[in-house]
Amino acid sequence: MSAAGPPRPTLEEARAKLRELGYLQGRVERFVFRRALESAWGHVVPVVVAGAIALALAGTAAVASSQFRYGGSAGAIAGLFLHLFIAALTPSFLFAVALSAVATRSRRPGGGALGFALFAAIAVLFLWIFGTWRLVGSGLRPDPGSAAALLWGIPVALAALLAGATARAAFLARAFARSGRLPQRPRRAILLAAAAVALSVAAIVFAARHEPARPVPPLPAPRSRALLVVAIDGLILDGRSGPGERAIAGLLARGATGSWNARARSPAETWTDLATGVPPARHGVRALEWVRPFGLPALRPPFGTSWYFRGVGLTVGAVSRTPVSARERRSLAFWEVAASAGLPTLAVGWWASGPWPGADVVENREVLARSASGLDADAVAIAEFGRRAEGRTVATVYLPGADILRGEPPARRAALARLWLFLDRLTGRARRGEIVLVVLAADSHPATGSLGRMVVFDGPASRMVRIAPEDVAPSLLARAGVPVARDLPGRPAAALFAPGSLETAMVESYGERISPAAVPGKDSDREYLEKLRSLGYLN
């Protein structure tokens, strides 16, 4: 017959024992312990609330220190915190249920309480550090080592300690209520140590990304001939291409071609890569739409919250979709750099384009608003380009018709025929030495093994060289006489252009893009999204 265990301590004895071991010294722990003993589920509400506050604060800190429309607005921060608090209630409740289930069966409540406390605190700190790094690494703000990012660590660390202390007290109270067991060892300052380590890690991680040098305005040496850039989405020039594409390929074969391996991405991401010369991790455009919490600016959801912002929140109407625009792009496009350098520029139809000082910009939404089909989109863009390009040193047009119409063969053939006529006129002018023509052919939905191309009509005989997509923007700028930024990952593809025609001077950086545009209204965004759906861009 086994010996009977030690008698269950009274509540006062338990409290005295816990104080002796270093527990219940804070008001939060005493409150949670009392609530847990008053009812079987009394500990759940404090754990859920403390966890939701800490998780919401971690997400808010990540957004506020990385997305410029939130960092300077107390109202936007408060509204975002409320949305994130609601989103965090579900994971916090699941955590509280798991804590309760384990505590009722725990034979070593001290170790179990410490484990759940550490998990709660470390999870919050991790979400803050990783979430900030992820959003900052997406190009939304290039200076995570700034004081603002680290200052957010103070309230986040306090919230993490609150969540950990609440979880520990709830576990101890639940274990005592079920079995009368208490910890046997004194409490250690492990939570404080974890918070201190996390803040140290954050300082190291954030400091690893240096603030870029202050940009010096590029001083151009303009060339005698205008640079015209035609961007064509959806051309199938590899494998099973049709007659229309073979005819266009025949035209392009007369130029010097730089090629790279194509990658399947959204059209906005693919063409912003080429326009800026930097990858999505830097320019920030990754999809055709962002989300807009009710009453707040659009944002990219912080880590771990997409299920709410792109799922539940949309369903209940707390969140709406918003189309990608120049407001989300954090890097300058080549036509914006040229305009900032004082060159007359034109850009028609590009994704994530918007007003820029010195540039004549016809946005993608403007082109699509006047288009009932992909055939119309090309027609509108070509007409605007033809009407506005005269007198521009740098002029570019994006033509999406072949991409939009890939599932409509008759209409696609008509679009390709129009493209051939347009390109034939421009290549003729380039061969006569009137202009420098660059054709960008990049399919947003490429087949395996397909290539993206930059075809240049500027003197060299027909040739093909391998380049990187990041080489496109610096090549265009150098040909226009604009110094290339050293912090761009790509370099001008000199083999494709006339000898000695590329600018060799360089500047440190072009800086980040701060949009001068007013925010479009909700009706405008809604109409643009509906147009994208009708053209097959969105499901």
LINFENHU-V450335 format. One record per residue. N is the residue number from 0. D_FIRST is the distance of its C-alpha to the first C-alpha in Angstrom with 1 decimal. Layout:
n & d_first
N & D_FIRST
N & D_FIRST
//
This chain:
n & d_first
0 & 0.0
1 & 3.8
2 & 6.6
3 & 9.1
4 & 12.2
5 & 15.6
6 & 17.5
7 & 20.0
8 & 23.4
9 & 26.3
10 & 29.3
11 & 31.3
12 & 28.7
13 & 28.3
14 & 32.1
15 & 32.4
16 & 29.9
17 & 31.7
18 & 35.0
19 & 33.9
20 & 33.0
21 & 36.4
22 & 35.6
23 & 37.3
24 & 40.4
25 & 42.7
26 & 43.8
27 & 42.8
28 & 39.2
29 & 38.9
30 & 40.6
31 & 38.4
32 & 35.2
33 & 36.5
34 & 37.6
35 & 34.3
36 & 32.5
37 & 35.1
38 & 34.7
39 & 32.6
40 & 35.7
41 & 37.2
42 & 36.7
43 & 38.5
44 & 42.0
45 & 42.1
46 & 40.8
47 & 43.3
48 & 46.2
49 & 45.6
50 & 45.2
51 & 48.3
52 & 50.3
53 & 49.4
54 & 50.1
55 & 53.3
56 & 54.5
57 & 53.8
58 & 55.9
59 & 58.6
60 & 58.9
61 & 59.4
62 & 62.1
63 & 63.8
64 & 64.2
65 & 65.5
66 & 67.5
67 & 70.6
68 & 70.9
69 & 67.6
70 & 67.7
71 & 70.5
72 & 69.7
73 & 67.2
74 & 67.5
75 & 66.7
76 & 63.7
77 & 62.4
78 & 63.0
79 & 61.3
80 & 58.3
81 & 58.0
82 & 58.2
83 & 55.6
84 & 53.3
85 & 53.4
86 & 52.8
87 & 49.8
88 & 48.0
89 & 46.7
90 & 45.1
91 & 43.7
92 & 42.1
93 & 40.5
94 & 39.2
95 & 37.7
96 & 36.0
97 & 34.5
98 & 33.4
99 & 31.7
100 & 29.9
101 & 28.5
102 & 27.7
103 & 25.5
104 & 23.2
105 & 23.7
106 & 20.9
107 & 23.7
108 & 26.3
109 & 28.6
110 & 29.3
111 & 29.6
112 & 31.9
113 & 34.0
114 & 34.3
115 & 35.6
116 & 37.8
117 & 39.4
118 & 39.9
119 & 41.7
120 & 43.9
121 & 44.8
122 & 45.5
123 & 48.0
124 & 49.6
125 & 49.9
126 & 51.6
127 & 54.0
128 & 54.9
129 & 55.1
130 & 56.7
131 & 59.4
132 & 60.0
133 & 60.2
134 & 62.7
135 & 64.7
136 & 64.8
137 & 66.3
138 & 69.4
139 & 69.0
140 & 69.5
141 & 70.3
142 & 69.2
143 & 65.4
144 & 65.7
145 & 67.4
146 & 66.0
147 & 65.2
148 & 62.6
149 & 60.8
150 & 61.2
151 & 59.2
152 & 56.3
153 & 55.9
154 & 55.1
155 & 53.1
156 & 50.9
157 & 50.4
158 & 49.4
159 & 47.0
160 & 45.4
161 & 45.2
162 & 43.5
163 & 41.0
164 & 40.2
165 & 39.9
166 & 37.5
167 & 35.3
168 & 35.2
169 & 34.5
170 & 31.6
171 & 30.0
172 & 30.6
173 & 29.2
174 & 26.0
175 & 25.6
176 & 26.5
177 & 23.8
178 & 20.8
179 & 22.0
180 & 22.0
181 & 24.9
182 & 26.6
183 & 25.9
184 & 29.3
185 & 32.8
186 & 35.0
187 & 37.6
188 & 41.1
189 & 40.6
190 & 42.2
191 & 45.3
192 & 45.5
193 & 45.3
194 & 48.1
195 & 50.2
196 & 49.8
197 & 50.7
198 & 53.8
199 & 54.8
200 & 54.4
201 & 56.5
202 & 59.2
203 & 59.4
204 & 59.3
205 & 61.9
206 & 64.1
207 & 64.2
208 & 66.5
209 & 69.7
210 & 72.0
211 & 75.1
212 & 78.4
213 & 80.7
214 & 82.9
215 & 86.6
216 & 88.7
217 & 90.0
218 & 93.8
219 & 95.1
220 & 98.1
221 & 99.0
222 & 100.3
223 & 103.5
224 & 101.9
225 & 99.4
226 & 95.9
227 & 94.8
228 & 91.3
229 & 90.4
230 & 86.7
231 & 86.1
232 & 82.7
233 & 81.9
234 & 84.5
235 & 83.5
236 & 85.5
237 & 83.2
238 & 82.7
239 & 83.8
240 & 86.2
241 & 88.8
242 & 92.5
243 & 92.4
244 & 90.0
245 & 92.0
246 & 95.1
247 & 93.3
248 & 91.9
249 & 95.6
250 & 96.5
251 & 93.6
252 & 94.4
253 & 97.5
254 & 95.4
255 & 93.2
256 & 89.6
257 & 86.4
258 & 83.3
259 & 79.5
260 & 76.5
261 & 75.9
262 & 72.5
263 & 71.3
264 & 70.9
265 & 72.0
266 & 75.8
267 & 75.3
268 & 73.2
269 & 75.5
270 & 78.7
271 & 77.4
272 & 76.4
273 & 80.0
274 & 81.6
275 & 79.7
276 & 79.2
277 & 75.5
278 & 72.3
279 & 70.3
280 & 67.8
281 & 70.8
282 & 73.0
283 & 70.1
284 & 71.5
285 & 68.9
286 & 69.4
287 & 72.0
288 & 70.0
289 & 67.8
290 & 66.0
291 & 67.1
292 & 64.5
293 & 66.1
294 & 68.5
295 & 68.0
296 & 69.7
297 & 68.8
298 & 66.1
299 & 64.2
300 & 60.6
301 & 58.3
302 & 55.5
303 & 52.8
304 & 54.8
305 & 57.0
306 & 54.8
307 & 55.9
308 & 59.5
309 & 60.4
310 & 58.2
311 & 56.8
312 & 59.3
313 & 62.2
314 & 60.8
315 & 60.6
316 & 63.8
317 & 62.4
318 & 63.8
319 & 67.0
320 & 68.4
321 & 71.3
322 & 73.5
323 & 73.6
324 & 76.6
325 & 78.2
326 & 76.0
327 & 73.0
328 & 74.9
329 & 74.6
330 & 77.1
331 & 80.8
332 & 82.5
333 & 85.5
334 & 88.0
335 & 86.5
336 & 86.8
337 & 90.4
338 & 91.2
339 & 89.7
340 & 92.1
341 & 95.0
342 & 95.6
343 & 96.5
344 & 93.6
345 & 92.7
346 & 89.3
347 & 89.2
348 & 86.1
349 & 83.4
350 & 79.7
351 & 78.4
352 & 81.9
353 & 83.3
354 & 86.1
355 & 86.9
356 & 89.8
357 & 92.8
358 & 91.4
359 & 92.5
360 & 89.2
361 & 88.9
362 & 85.2
363 & 83.4
364 & 82.8
365 & 86.5
366 & 87.4
367 & 84.7
368 & 85.7
369 & 89.1
370 & 87.9
371 & 87.0
372 & 86.1
373 & 85.8
374 & 89.5
375 & 90.3
376 & 88.0
377 & 90.0
378 & 93.3
379 & 92.5
380 & 91.2
381 & 94.3
382 & 96.6
383 & 95.1
384 & 95.2
385 & 98.8
386 & 99.8
387 & 98.2
388 & 98.2
389 & 101.8
390 & 102.1
391 & 98.5
392 & 97.7
393 & 94.3
394 & 93.6
395 & 90.7
396 & 89.7
397 & 86.5
398 & 87.0
399 & 84.0
400 & 85.9
401 & 85.0
402 & 81.3
403 & 81.3
404 & 83.3
405 & 81.5
406 & 80.6
407 & 84.1
408 & 86.4
409 & 89.8
410 & 89.3
411 & 87.9
412 & 91.0
413 & 93.1
414 & 91.1
415 & 91.5
416 & 95.2
417 & 95.5
418 & 93.6
419 & 96.0
420 & 99.0
421 & 97.4
422 & 96.5
423 & 99.9
424 & 101.7
425 & 99.6
426 & 99.7
427 & 103.5
428 & 103.7
429 & 101.5
430 & 103.7
431 & 106.7
432 & 105.2
433 & 104.9
434 & 101.2
435 & 98.1
436 & 95.8
437 & 92.1
438 & 90.2
439 & 86.4
440 & 84.9
441 & 81.1
442 & 79.3
443 & 76.2
444 & 74.9
445 & 75.9
446 & 75.2
447 & 73.6
448 & 76.0
449 & 78.3
450 & 80.1
451 & 81.0
452 & 84.5
453 & 86.8
454 & 90.4
455 & 93.1
456 & 96.8
457 & 98.3
458 & 100.4
459 & 98.5
460 & 99.0
461 & 96.3
462 & 93.2
463 & 89.4
464 & 87.1
465 & 83.3
466 & 82.2
467 & 79.1
468 & 79.0
469 & 78.7
470 & 82.2
471 & 83.8
472 & 84.0
473 & 85.2
474 & 87.8
475 & 89.2
476 & 89.3
477 & 91.0
478 & 93.6
479 & 94.3
480 & 94.9
481 & 91.8
482 & 89.9
483 & 86.5
484 & 83.4
485 & 81.6
486 & 78.2
487 & 78.7
488 & 76.9
489 & 79.9
490 & 83.5
491 & 86.9
492 & 87.7
493 & 91.1
494 & 91.8
495 & 92.2
496 & 94.8
497 & 98.4
498 & 98.6
499 & 98.6
500 & 97.8
501 & 94.3
502 & 93.8
503 & 92.4
504 & 91.7
505 & 88.1
506 & 86.2
507 & 82.7
508 & 81.3
509 & 82.4
510 & 79.6
511 & 77.4
512 & 78.8
513 & 78.9
514 & 80.2
515 & 83.1
516 & 82.8
517 & 81.9
518 & 78.8
519 & 79.8
520 & 79.0
521 & 76.2
522 & 78.8
523 & 80.2
524 & 76.8
525 & 76.1
526 & 79.4
527 & 78.8
528 & 75.4
529 & 76.9
530 & 79.7
531 & 77.2
532 & 75.4
533 & 78.7
534 & 79.7
535 & 76.4
536 & 74.9
537 & 71.9
538 & 69.8
//
